[in-house]
Amino acid sequence: MTDLSTCINIGKDTETKLKQVGIDSYEKLVSIGSEGAFIRLQTLDPGACLSLLYGLDGAIDGTKWNKLSPERKMELQQFYKMAKRK
């Protein structure tokens, strides 16, 4: 089981929030996915931002959030708009 604090893009604050919503390891984050984790985090923080979603996705891929492909960023932006409407 890999500690979230060792993941790229995951700071102390995000790690704490992920644990509060039941995501306590890198493996669990991967199995839930960035979108699923973001939906869970919105229950704690309704103002969760697009950068957080990028960060979660990058953490899963082992990539800095700002190095995600333009195509992936577009997919995440579409998901984010949908998630914010709920």
Stockholm file with secondary structure:
# STOCKHOLM 1.0

chainA/1-86         MTDLSTCINIGKDTETKLKQVGIDSYEKLVSIGSEGAFIRLQTLDPGACLSLLYGLDGAIDGTKWNKLSPERKMELQQFYKMAKRK
#=GR chainA/1-86 SS CCCGGGSTTCCHHHHHHHHHTTCCSHHHHHHHHHHHHHHHHHHHCTTCCHHHHHHHHHHHHTSCGGGSCHHHHHHHHHHHHHHHHC
#=GC SS_cons        CCCGGGSTTCCHHHHHHHHHTTCCSHHHHHHHHHHHHHHHHHHHCTTCCHHHHHHHHHHHHTSCGGGSCHHHHHHHHHHHHHHHHC
//
